[in-house]
Every structure is written in structure tokens, then in C-alpha cells.
Amino acid sequence: MSCEEFENKILDYQENQLSPAQRQEAENHLSGCADCRICVRLFKQLDAVLSDGVKVPTLSADFDRRLRERIQVTPMALSEAERAERRRQLHAEFETGMARIGRGYFSLGSMLNHLIWPALVNVVAWLVWLFISLLTTHLSTRSWRGLDPHLLPWLAISAVFLLVGMAEAFPRQRKFPGN
């Protein structure tokens, strides 16, 4: 037997859990190996220290009786009504969890919130650029009195889009009472 094989069986050797043939083989190894004899001696010392230092709690005399009574009183299986109620509770917990996940970062509402506003700002910027270039071209050729009446609604719409886009791009921090 090698030292490694003995180390794998040392606990079984100390607790007399080896077969007679394995025990004889271990003792033959110990007679020729000083290192393993030291290891066995150290394990025996450790066992003695632990046995003295660790006190095993004692159980009361009626512990077995109380345990058996408790086991007998406790129902082994849930009734059909209890199972249905537990199933309903688990389903409600599942639905709540799924709703929380749905409101998470990758939910449809969250994705729309993160994608719609930047798209709206880009559309607003494009419209503003388009209408400002048309307006500057128009104003450079005419005065305000000669402004084409069909251009006024488009000018008002572009101003509204510009204001909405700027409000979304640069939101104000509002402090409400109680927050």
C-alpha cells in the first residue's frame, strides 16, 4: 500500500471500518512508514482534543416520544383544497414576477420610451432644419408682409415641434412637495 492509498483510508482505519484484509495491509504499511505513523498519532491527538472540547448536547428523556407525536399529528399530504390554494398562490407569485420582468428595461414600454423620444427629437430637428431653411429662403426674397399664407401653419407646427424636442432633450428637474 502506498502512502496516498493509506491517507485515503486513514479515517476508516481509525474508526475500525476496514475489512480484516485491508486493516492488515494498512498495519503492514504503518510498520514500514514513519510519516504515516506520525499522521495516525496526530489524528488520534486531534480526536482526543475534539472529544474533550466539544460537548454533545443531551436530549431529554421524552424527546423520542414528543418527536413521534409531532410526526403523527402533522399531516403527511396536503388536502385537495390546500393544494388548490397553494397552486393559486404560486400562480399569483409567478404572474407578479412576470409582470415585474415585463416592466423591466427590455419591456415594450421601456423600449418605446428609450427609442421613441430620440426618434421624435431627430424628426423635430429635421423638420426644424427643413422649415428654417425654407423660411430663410422665403424671407430673404420677401418681407414679412409678403409671407405666403400657406407657410404660416407649417411655421407654427415647426415651432411646436422645436419646443417639444427641446423640452425632451433638456428636461427640467422639478421638485414637488413631498419628494
C-alpha positions in Angstrom: 0.0 0.0 0.0 1.3 3.5 -0.9 1.2 6.5 1.4 -1.5 8.1 -0.8 -3.7 5.0 -0.5 -3.2 4.9 3.2 -4.1 8.6 3.5 -7.4 7.9 1.7 -8.2 5.2 4.2 -6.9 6.7 7.4 -10.3 7.7 8.8 -11.7 4.3 8.1 -8.6 2.7 9.8 -9.1 4.8 12.9 -12.8 4.0 13.1 -12.2 0.3 12.5 -14.3 0.4 9.3 -11.8 -1.5 7.2 -12.1 -5.2 6.3 -9.7 -7.5 8.1 -7.6 -7.8 4.9 -7.5 -4.0 4.4 -6.7 -3.4 8.1 -3.8 -5.9 7.9 -2.5 -4.2 4.7 -2.7 -0.8 6.5 -0.9 -2.1 9.6 1.9 -3.6 7.3 2.2 -0.1 5.7 2.4 1.6 9.1 5.1 -0.7 10.3 7.4 0.4 7.5 6.4 4.1 7.2 7.3 6.6 9.9 5.4 9.5 8.2 2.1 7.7 8.2 2.6 6.6 11.9 3.1 10.3 12.8 -0.1 11.1 10.8 -2.1 8.5 12.7 -0.7 9.7 16.0 -1.7 13.4 15.1 -5.2 12.3 14.1 -5.6 10.4 17.4 -4.5 13.5 19.3 -6.9 15.6 17.4 -9.7 13.2 18.1 -8.9 13.4 21.8 -8.9 17.2 21.9 -12.1 17.4 20.0 -13.8 14.8 22.2 -12.8 16.8 25.3 -13.6 20.2 23.9 -16.9 19.5 22.1 -19.8 18.6 24.3 -22.6 16.7 22.7 -25.9 18.0 23.9 -28.0 15.5 25.7 -31.6 15.0 24.7 -34.5 15.0 27.2 -35.9 11.6 28.2 -39.2 12.3 26.5 -37.6 13.6 23.2 -38.4 10.4 21.2 -42.0 10.4 22.4 -42.5 14.1 21.6 -40.9 13.7 18.1 -43.2 10.7 17.3 -46.3 12.6 18.4 -45.3 15.6 16.3 -44.8 13.3 13.3 -48.1 11.6 13.8 -50.0 14.9 14.3 -48.5 16.6 11.2 -50.4 15.6 8.0 -48.3 13.8 5.5 -50.0 15.2 2.5 -52.0 18.3 1.7 -55.7 18.1 1.1 -57.1 18.9 -2.3 -58.3 22.3 -1.1 -54.8 23.1 0.3 -53.2 22.0 -2.9 -55.5 24.2 -4.9 -54.8 27.2 -2.6 -51.1 26.6 -2.9 -51.3 26.3 -6.7 -53.3 29.6 -6.8 -50.6 31.3 -4.6 -47.8 30.0 -6.7 -49.5 31.1 -9.9 -50.1 34.6 -8.4 -46.4 34.8 -7.5 -45.5 33.7 -11.0 -47.7 36.3 -12.6 -46.4 39.1 -10.3 -42.8 38.1 -11.2 -43.6 38.1 -14.9 -45.2 41.5 -14.6 -42.1 42.8 -12.9 -40.0 41.4 -15.7 -42.3 42.9 -18.3 -41.8 46.3 -16.7 -38.1 45.9 -16.8 -35.6 47.5 -19.1 -36.3 45.4 -22.1 -40.1 45.6 -21.9 -42.1 47.1 -24.8 -42.9 50.2 -22.8 -39.3 50.7 -21.8 -38.0 50.1 -25.3 -40.6 52.6 -26.7 -39.6 55.1 -24.1 -36.0 54.7 -24.9 -36.5 54.7 -28.7 -39.5 57.0 -29.4 -38.2 60.1 -27.7 -34.8 60.1 -29.5 -36.6 59.4 -32.8 -39.0 62.2 -32.1 -36.1 64.6 -31.4 -34.5 63.6 -34.6 -37.7 64.2 -36.6 -38.1 67.5 -34.9 -34.6 68.5 -35.7 -35.0 67.5 -39.3 -38.3 69.4 -39.6 -36.8 72.5 -38.0 -33.8 72.4 -40.3 -36.1 71.9 -43.3 -38.5 74.7 -42.4 -35.9 77.1 -41.2 -34.1 76.8 -44.5 -37.3 77.3 -46.4 -38.2 80.3 -44.2 -34.8 81.9 -44.6 -35.1 81.5 -48.3 -38.6 82.9 -48.3 -37.7 85.8 -46.0 -34.6 86.7 -48.0 -36.7 87.1 -51.1 -39.8 88.8 -49.4 -40.7 90.8 -46.5 -42.9 89.6 -43.6 -45.9 91.4 -45.2 -45.4 89.3 -48.3 -45.3 86.0 -46.3 -47.2 83.2 -48.1 -50.3 82.3 -46.0 -49.8 78.6 -46.7 -46.4 78.8 -45.0 -47.8 80.1 -41.6 -49.3 76.7 -40.4 -46.0 74.9 -41.2 -44.1 77.6 -39.4 -46.3 77.2 -36.3 -46.0 73.4 -36.4 -42.2 73.5 -36.7 -42.1 75.9 -33.7 -44.2 73.5 -31.6 -42.0 70.6 -32.7 -38.9 72.6 -31.8 -40.3 73.4 -28.4 -41.3 69.7 -27.7 -38.0 68.4 -28.9 -36.0 70.9 -26.8 -38.1 70.1 -23.7 -37.4 66.4 -24.1 -33.8 66.8 -25.0 -33.2 69.1 -22.0 -35.7 68.2 -19.3 -36.0 70.4 -16.2 -35.6 69.0 -12.8 -38.8 69.6 -11.0 -39.1 69.5 -7.2 -42.6 68.7 -6.0 -43.6 68.9 -2.3 -43.1 65.6 -0.6 -40.4 64.3 -3.0 
